């Protein structure tokens, strides 16, 4: 089949899926990118709020949410991954290209830690110790650009309900959540853990799209990948928080808060108001989830979480005024608690031409997700070349 254009389905348009799609397309593969959400990003996504006139209107688009509340201001929050760092030279080459395209920029701020017992900032970062990168103007700008590159057809709001291997045709057949066929493909890469995770069943009551009996050699590793939950709190203030000497810091000796980032200080971000994003500890999130379950949290649960995280922020003794905007969000299974792929950096079945990639294969970082995507796209390209 030399000279053929092979069709590959990529499931999930977070950073790992978007990088996979881009790299495959650049190697001449015809890529269809499937995403159940209304836009790309995954944990690289953002929230968008328009604050005006006390009326709430929801318009979810590309993993953002616009709400009209009180102040006539548009607010953007990177409520998932706040930034990323790079140490691998191959990943650095990719990120340097993104930087040249204006998709990322260096966030030139030094961070610190805050000790909640002594109520002091400690462990200030050394100048230029490591570069921090952010998407411009928001984190999911990277995924959005990659998912619209030549050779990539993106299908948003189209979740995959079933993957079936057709022995007689030597192809994968994909079915949507509505039961309709959405295409046949020579290869598949899934970066979405819900493709095989039992959490998909816990939340939806349906079996995962991928029957692991089709992949007996991978089943043991994919059977029960552990993940942790996290809550984030998005805050907007009318004035700068001048009592905080840094734009990002970790918390020591807090059972509730883990990180705080000043979102409005990022390059390319609007500075019309001071915006902060707080991340809970995984232990705090685990406690909430044990009470309310993994289903989408109710507005009352999120309001209670928002109040508890904000109270902990005020308990630092720093001068924290009341914000004019406050909203919590839960990431149900965003952070992998194990790396399952080892030195291969992805899982794959050569005979059935399927690969699994994501941060859960390498490390719970943006760089880990990119490394896994590079490995999966390279492996599938190699396998397709042998057809």
Steps between C-alpha positions, in 0.01 A plus 500: 500500500791734431391853422162456673364769729412329824213609721557528873249595768638696795270501802530797735626851422693582813868580453593135440230439239559834328876437473431147367264634234748767390799265477305231313365754249849633437599145409230477234235320705134601465395576858151528645504643851200411717414705807187463713527859627415804289863591449859391558710528810425237761691612809652778287158663471383831642185669630364829370253713699334827407400681818210741448156601630432212736357272230651155438515365148700186419658454161747211510741509206837335452519393864427853618199633683363853468288628784353844549499610863578847631791721400513537122840329479614204294698252708723220369642226721741218416324273746687184402875481446627847595837467325757244392875452505720308259819300554496256208682641191253345254206657682691827515529495118122471472438771758750731328298463179180586691677803645601616149133471397384709796317209664708504820710750691732487796343602831789691653399489864675343798290287735527413868333297775280624782524333840156507659648442848759780504286709261807591298610461141799266472704321234501780247601379155837600361490732200482309170516157666253351251283644226124495553285494188136599459261494206419837341249646552372195692641153562279320249625722215758226437244220470270715290774581249622139475150363454447722196825428318494370139421129488301508827121488492367584845158382611401672821189406700545149361585244763597146406260243642663184368815379326460174310780307329387358164712190439372444148583856395809546718357836614363676805134604487395786728147566620380824657315530828177507299574159348578634154812390312754783488768337286740217429871548560829318445622616840384654828675703767308571820621772734170499690507274803120476491543278193599214729448620859239349727433856618316541168259232623478650850390835355293395196379150584634381161796270432820677389525544119805272475450135597833406657440136404609612152840592641593227750866602515407857602197423714685451828662844479183677386256321730506743789724803448488702825413871481455777754246781508561869559286808556597843374369837609490792257513843663492855361586810702458869424847581632838318498577275796798708606571288809611213274855556370491230229263396221496133585562298814447161659354454846682322781310358798154546351259211473280697261711705257793386286570780247406858418568678169435855386343432162483866398880533524561257213631639169222575255231483770265787577599696811174696536449324835717294734412134445624208708449125467537284811550122485387276783700215643412157369414393856241777530348404163494133596302588812239692303471229233453234769192691616340600168637245250659540157190628322498865395495702824190704578510879513455483878800267534714732288384803699597326826840403357556857378431637846727246672793564263461876533486484880825301497653767274399769752636294792850558366491839669572670169282797414236334283193718432166364384511424127234629263503157332538156656429160343626143556556220249577132552743295295365151562792287384753743368816387674642152443635333812716255301702478178408187307712492183862491619777573252267461200306811617180363341316170474430342163382188322690454174259251344188708561678834443381676812697712746414652837673819612467774758663638811396180682751315280802713598449763770216726622631805314445675169849391395415141591187517282700640207769230534235230497334655193832509316560132581150391396499692171848370415404141582177508297675666205759219508229233516302654213816511286512120516155451345 
